[in-house]
Amino acid sequence: MSGPDQDPDGPSFWVNTVSLEHVRLGVEGGFTQADHGRSTRLKRLRASDGLVFYSPRTSMRGGAALQQFTALGRVTDTEPYQVQLTAEFHVWRRNVEFLKVTAAPARALVADLDFIPDPKRWGYPFRRGLFAIDRSYFVRIASAMGSTGTPLPRPVSADVGR
């Protein structure tokens, strides 16, 4: 599924709302999760799609407010895969190649991001978790994070899992 103003044959661009603690685990392991480990929205991602991570808090439960874009990457596989974390808890993931970037405050970019319809309630769109954005917004956020280019497009292998 593509967002507005995206080439249906080219990469799509996404925001994934994830606590900083979980972003760091993903960067270290080269993966992302969404929707508390469910596969539903991860199935929408395609190889070479761009991901920017927004972290409202430092940790999922009770962490300090952060409200920053904290990571940037590119999907490198073709479908979600499942990982067993405990005997009862299995999560779905996608492999991601992350770029070295610096976190950027989200509030400073609100005026540049039309997917935020109400600047007074600018955090509301991020409650959707994983959602598509236009390439121009992805590039704007990536620039604010110190990226000199996007991690896209590039041919990827079809390896699944790590």
Secondary structure, DSSP 4 states (H G I P E B T S, - for coil): ---TT--TTS--EEEEE--HHHHHHHHHHTEE--GGG-STTGGG--TT-EEEEEEEESSTTTPPEEEEEEEEEEE-SSS-EEEESSSS-EEEEEEEEEP----EESGGGGGG-TT---GGGTTGGGGGSEEEE-HHHHHHHHHHTT-SS-S-----------
